[in-house]
């Protein structure tokens, strides 16, 4: 998607992903051509742009860099250089995850990561405050569904983080997938016995992060698996599946996680490709041979192809509307999406999210 094609009137912030932290602890990225275009176009529309640092494959060194004053200073200096050199509106940190592994080659320290992360954020905020426009610069975090892990399990008090972070974007997706034992909702709104969008929001609120600065993340993609059994007549979206992940949409390909030995398909279906490849129509109905069902517990749709036994859990206009309604009821700050280039050309899903403003 060309940066100029982004509907800036429908968003307040763009997080430009990703800058990667290497073994030198300094964030870096390969090319700034698109970044400059995004910033120029966004600022013309009054939209803020933050550099997102980390991500699934870019979180390997957050733990050791946060553990030492020199490591934190190196990171902060690099982040501040980004802000000054590109006229950014702030920094978004996507550490996946403090206190737990995430990707297989990540370094982590359950006992100390969270407290060291707070030090890093405090030092980043102090450095930002020294800039001429420091009071307008933002720090945001992409977080897992529940608060950070500490030596006693999930942290019960994150109020100190709220003093230096403007808002958090809670990644309420990738809850079920090939890493599990049965099929399930990629991004459940509710449900018993699993992590959910609603449960995540409440957990952060209970831990002392202000509701008005919590943005709940929603996916513009689904995940597919091949089931062992025919789910044509099943009312449950849970079923055992074949361990090898099937090819997803037309953009899927064999992919190798830098920390894994074997290449595999992601099984991901972008929403726009569910539409373009004729799996669902503009009204949300499945096209033969696909069957669409709506899970009452997770409040999300799922698809099944009886010819291939392929299962897809995804979000559509119906499920996103329910998530927006929940965010409004809880008086949350808003919603975050991953990712804008997975929507249709006329932004079917992004239009649903506009209801958060009403």
C-alpha positions as CSV (number, residue, x, y, z in Angstrom):
1,X,0.0,0.0,0.0
2,X,1.5,3.4,-0.9
3,X,1.7,5.6,2.1
4,X,-0.4,8.3,0.3
5,X,-3.3,5.7,0.1
6,X,-3.7,5.4,3.8
7,X,-7.0,7.0,4.9
8,X,-5.5,9.3,7.5
9,X,-8.9,10.8,8.4
10,X,-9.8,7.4,9.9
11,X,-6.8,7.0,12.2
12,X,-5.1,9.1,14.9
13,X,-1.7,7.3,15.1
14,X,0.5,5.3,12.7
15,X,3.1,2.9,14.3
16,X,5.7,2.3,11.7
17,X,6.9,-1.3,12.1
18,X,9.6,-2.4,12.6
19,X,12.9,-1.1,13.8
20,X,15.0,-4.0,15.0
21,X,17.3,-4.0,18.1
22,X,20.6,-5.8,17.4
23,X,23.3,-7.1,19.6
24,X,24.7,-3.6,19.8
25,X,21.4,-2.5,21.5
26,X,20.9,0.3,19.1
27,X,17.6,0.2,17.1
28,X,18.0,0.3,13.3
29,X,16.1,-0.3,10.1
30,X,17.0,-0.9,6.5
31,X,15.5,1.9,4.5
32,X,13.7,5.2,5.3
33,X,12.1,5.8,1.9
34,X,8.6,4.8,2.9
35,X,9.0,6.2,6.4
36,X,9.6,9.7,5.1
37,X,6.6,9.4,2.9
38,X,4.4,8.1,5.7
39,X,5.5,11.0,8.0
40,X,5.0,13.7,5.4
41,X,1.5,12.4,4.5
42,X,0.4,11.8,8.1
43,X,1.5,15.2,9.3
44,X,-0.4,17.0,6.6
45,X,-3.5,15.3,8.1
46,X,-2.6,15.9,11.7
47,X,-1.9,12.2,12.3
48,X,1.0,11.2,14.6
49,X,3.7,8.7,13.6
50,X,5.7,6.6,16.0
51,X,8.6,4.3,15.3
52,X,7.7,0.8,16.5
53,X,10.8,-1.0,17.8
54,X,10.9,-4.7,18.3
55,X,8.2,-7.1,17.2
56,X,8.2,-10.9,17.2
57,X,11.6,-11.2,15.4
58,X,13.1,-8.1,16.9
59,X,12.9,-8.7,20.6
60,X,15.9,-10.9,21.2
61,X,18.0,-8.3,23.0
62,X,15.5,-6.2,25.0
63,X,16.2,-8.1,28.2
64,X,20.0,-7.7,28.4
65,X,19.9,-4.1,27.1
66,X,17.4,-3.2,29.8
67,X,19.5,-4.8,32.5
68,X,22.4,-2.3,32.4
69,X,22.7,1.5,32.5
70,X,25.0,1.4,29.4
71,X,22.6,-0.8,27.4
72,X,19.6,1.4,28.3
73,X,21.6,4.6,27.3
74,X,22.5,3.1,24.0
75,X,18.9,2.2,23.2
76,X,17.6,5.6,24.4
77,X,20.2,7.5,22.3
78,X,19.2,5.5,19.2
79,X,15.5,6.1,19.8
80,X,16.0,9.8,20.4
81,X,18.0,10.1,17.2
82,X,15.0,8.5,15.3
83,X,12.7,11.1,16.8
84,X,15.0,14.1,15.9
85,X,16.1,12.9,12.5
86,X,12.7,12.0,11.2
87,X,10.4,14.4,13.1
88,X,8.6,11.5,14.7
89,X,5.9,12.0,17.3
90,X,7.2,9.3,19.6
91,X,8.4,5.8,20.1
92,X,6.4,2.6,20.3
93,X,8.1,-0.4,22.0
94,X,6.9,-3.9,21.0
95,X,8.9,-6.2,23.4
96,X,7.6,-9.7,22.9
97,X,7.7,-10.3,25.9
98,X,9.1,-9.0,29.2
99,X,9.6,-11.9,31.5
100,X,8.8,-14.7,29.0
101,X,10.4,-16.1,25.9
102,X,8.3,-15.2,22.9
103,X,10.5,-16.2,19.9
104,X,12.7,-19.2,20.6
105,X,16.0,-17.3,20.6
106,X,14.9,-14.5,22.8
107,X,16.9,-13.8,26.0
108,X,14.6,-13.2,29.0
109,X,14.8,-12.9,32.7
110,X,11.4,-13.5,34.5
111,X,12.6,-12.0,37.8
112,X,14.0,-8.7,36.4
113,X,12.7,-7.9,33.0
114,X,9.7,-5.9,34.1
115,X,11.5,-3.7,36.6
116,X,14.3,-3.1,34.1
117,X,11.8,-2.3,31.4
118,X,10.4,0.4,33.7
119,X,13.8,1.9,34.1
120,X,14.3,1.9,30.3
121,X,11.0,3.7,29.9
122,X,11.7,6.2,32.6
123,X,15.0,7.0,31.0
124,X,13.5,7.3,27.5
125,X,10.8,9.7,28.9
126,X,13.5,11.8,30.6
127,X,15.4,12.0,27.4
128,X,12.3,13.0,25.4
129,X,11.5,15.7,28.0
130,X,14.8,17.3,27.2
131,X,13.8,17.9,23.5
132,X,12.1,21.2,22.5
133,X,8.8,19.5,21.8
134,X,9.2,16.9,24.6
135,X,5.9,17.5,26.2
136,X,4.2,16.5,22.9
137,X,6.2,13.3,22.3
138,X,4.6,10.0,23.1
139,X,5.7,6.6,24.3
140,X,3.4,3.6,23.6
141,X,3.8,-0.1,24.2
142,X,2.5,-3.1,22.3
143,X,1.7,-5.6,25.0
144,X,0.6,-9.1,25.3
145,X,-3.0,-9.7,26.5
146,X,-2.1,-9.8,30.2
147,X,0.2,-7.5,32.3
148,X,3.9,-8.2,32.4
149,X,5.4,-11.3,34.0
150,X,7.4,-10.9,37.2
151,X,8.9,-13.3,39.8
152,X,5.5,-13.8,41.4
153,X,3.6,-14.3,38.1
154,X,1.5,-11.6,36.4
155,X,2.2,-8.2,37.8
156,X,-0.7,-6.9,39.9
157,X,0.4,-3.2,39.8
158,X,1.6,-1.5,36.6
159,X,0.7,2.0,37.8
160,X,4.3,3.1,37.6
161,X,4.4,2.3,33.9
162,X,1.4,4.6,33.4
163,X,3.4,7.5,34.7
164,X,5.8,7.4,31.7
165,X,3.7,5.7,29.0
166,X,1.0,7.5,27.1
167,X,-0.9,4.4,26.1
168,X,-0.7,0.7,25.6
169,X,-1.9,-1.3,22.5
170,X,-2.9,-4.7,23.8
171,X,-2.4,-7.4,21.2
172,X,-5.6,-9.3,21.7
173,X,-5.0,-11.8,18.9
174,X,-2.9,-14.9,18.1
175,X,-4.6,-16.5,21.1
176,X,-5.2,-19.9,19.4
177,X,-3.2,-21.4,16.5
178,X,-0.9,-24.2,15.4
179,X,0.9,-24.0,18.8
180,X,-2.2,-25.3,20.6
181,X,-3.9,-28.7,20.6
182,X,-7.3,-27.9,19.1
183,X,-8.7,-25.2,16.8
184,X,-10.1,-22.1,18.4
185,X,-10.6,-18.4,18.0
186,X,-7.6,-16.3,16.8
187,X,-9.0,-13.3,18.7
188,X,-11.8,-14.2,21.1
189,X,-13.8,-11.4,22.6
190,X,-15.1,-13.6,25.4
191,X,-15.2,-17.2,26.5
192,X,-14.3,-19.4,29.5
193,X,-11.0,-21.1,30.0
194,X,-8.9,-19.0,27.6
195,X,-7.4,-15.6,27.2
196,X,-9.8,-13.1,25.7
197,X,-10.1,-9.5,24.6
198,X,-12.5,-8.7,27.4
199,X,-10.4,-10.5,30.0
200,X,-7.2,-8.7,28.8
201,X,-8.7,-5.3,29.0
202,X,-10.0,-5.9,32.5
203,X,-6.6,-7.4,33.7
204,X,-4.8,-4.2,32.7
205,X,-7.4,-2.0,34.3
206,X,-7.3,-4.1,37.5
207,X,-3.5,-3.7,37.5
208,X,-3.7,0.0,37.6
209,X,-3.4,1.2,34.0
210,X,-6.0,3.8,33.2
211,X,-8.8,2.5,31.0
212,X,-8.8,5.7,29.0
213,X,-5.2,5.0,27.8
214,X,-5.8,1.3,26.9
215,X,-6.3,0.5,23.2
216,X,-7.4,-3.0,22.4
217,X,-5.8,-4.6,19.4
218,X,-7.9,-6.3,16.7
219,X,-6.6,-8.4,13.7
220,X,-7.4,-7.8,10.1
221,X,-6.4,-11.4,9.3
222,X,-7.3,-14.9,10.2
223,X,-5.4,-18.1,10.8
224,X,-6.0,-21.5,9.2
225,X,-5.5,-25.1,10.1
226,X,-6.4,-28.4,8.7
227,X,-8.7,-30.4,10.9
228,X,-8.7,-34.1,11.4
229,X,-12.5,-34.4,11.3
230,X,-15.3,-33.0,9.2
231,X,-16.7,-29.9,11.0
232,X,-19.5,-29.3,8.5
233,X,-22.2,-30.0,11.1
234,X,-20.2,-29.0,14.2
235,X,-21.5,-26.1,16.4
236,X,-18.2,-26.0,18.2
237,X,-15.1,-24.4,16.7
238,X,-12.8,-26.7,18.6
239,X,-11.4,-29.8,16.9
240,X,-8.1,-31.6,16.7
241,X,-6.0,-30.6,13.8
242,X,-3.1,-31.8,11.6
243,X,0.2,-30.3,12.9
244,X,1.5,-29.1,9.5
245,X,0.1,-25.7,8.8
246,X,-1.7,-25.3,5.4
247,X,-1.0,-22.7,2.9
248,X,-2.9,-19.5,3.7
249,X,-4.0,-16.9,1.2
250,X,-2.3,-16.0,-2.1
251,X,0.3,-14.0,-0.2
252,X,1.4,-16.8,2.0
253,X,4.6,-18.7,1.4
254,X,7.1,-20.9,3.1
255,X,8.6,-18.8,5.9
256,X,11.5,-19.4,8.3
257,X,11.5,-17.9,11.7
258,X,15.1,-16.8,12.3
259,X,15.0,-18.8,15.6
260,X,13.5,-22.0,14.1
261,X,15.2,-24.6,11.9
262,X,12.3,-25.6,9.6
263,X,10.4,-23.5,7.1
264,X,6.6,-23.6,7.2
265,X,3.5,-21.8,5.9
266,X,2.0,-19.2,8.2
267,X,-1.5,-20.2,7.4
268,X,-2.5,-16.5,7.5
269,X,-5.4,-15.2,5.5
270,X,-5.6,-11.4,5.2
271,X,-9.2,-10.2,5.3
272,X,-8.8,-8.5,1.9
273,X,-7.8,-11.9,0.4
274,X,-10.8,-13.7,2.0
275,X,-12.8,-11.3,-0.1
276,X,-10.7,-11.1,-3.2
277,X,-10.2,-14.9,-3.4
278,X,-14.0,-15.5,-3.1
279,X,-14.1,-17.1,0.3
280,X,-16.6,-14.5,1.7
281,X,-18.7,-11.9,-0.1
282,X,-19.3,-8.2,0.8
283,X,-22.1,-9.2,3.1
284,X,-19.9,-11.5,5.2
285,X,-21.5,-14.7,3.8
286,X,-19.3,-17.7,2.8
287,X,-19.1,-18.8,-0.8
288,X,-19.3,-22.5,-1.6
289,X,-17.7,-24.8,-0.8
290,X,-16.9,-22.7,2.3
291,X,-19.2,-22.7,5.3
292,X,-19.4,-19.7,7.8
293,X,-20.4,-20.1,11.4
294,X,-20.4,-17.7,14.3
295,X,-19.1,-18.9,17.7
296,X,-21.4,-17.6,20.4
297,X,-18.8,-18.0,23.1
298,X,-15.8,-16.2,21.5
299,X,-18.1,-13.9,19.5
300,X,-16.1,-14.5,16.4
301,X,-16.8,-16.1,13.0
302,X,-15.1,-19.1,11.6
303,X,-15.0,-20.8,8.2
304,X,-14.7,-24.5,7.1
305,X,-14.1,-26.0,3.8
306,X,-15.4,-29.6,3.8
307,X,-13.4,-30.5,0.6
308,X,-10.1,-29.7,2.2
309,X,-11.0,-29.7,5.9
310,X,-9.4,-26.3,6.2
311,X,-10.5,-24.2,9.1
312,X,-10.1,-20.4,9.4
313,X,-10.7,-18.3,12.5
314,X,-10.8,-14.6,11.6
315,X,-12.6,-11.3,12.4
316,X,-15.2,-9.6,10.2
317,X,-17.5,-6.6,10.4
318,X,-19.8,-8.4,12.8
319,X,-17.2,-9.4,15.3
320,X,-15.3,-6.1,15.1
321,X,-18.5,-4.2,15.8
322,X,-18.9,-6.2,19.1
323,X,-15.3,-5.4,20.1
324,X,-15.8,-1.7,19.4
325,X,-19.0,-1.8,21.5
326,X,-17.1,-3.4,24.4
327,X,-14.3,-0.8,24.2
328,X,-16.9,2.0,24.3
329,X,-18.7,0.4,27.3
330,X,-15.5,0.1,29.2
331,X,-14.5,3.7,28.2
332,X,-11.2,2.5,26.8
333,X,-9.0,4.8,24.9
334,X,-9.7,3.2,21.5
335,X,-8.8,0.3,19.3
336,X,-5.5,-0.7,17.5
337,X,-5.4,-2.8,14.4
338,X,-2.8,-5.1,12.8
339,X,-2.5,-4.3,9.9
340,X,-3.9,-1.6,7.7
341,X,-2.6,-3.3,4.5
342,X,-4.7,-6.4,5.2
343,X,-8.0,-4.5,4.8
344,X,-10.0,-4.2,1.5
345,X,-9.3,-1.4,-0.9
346,X,-12.3,0.5,0.4
347,X,-11.4,-0.2,4.0
348,X,-14.4,-2.3,5.1
349,X,-13.0,-3.2,8.5
350,X,-11.5,0.2,9.2
351,X,-14.8,1.8,8.6
352,X,-16.4,-0.4,11.3
353,X,-13.7,0.8,13.8
354,X,-14.8,4.4,13.2
355,X,-17.8,3.6,15.5
356,X,-15.4,4.0,18.4
357,X,-15.6,7.8,17.8
358,X,-19.4,8.0,18.1
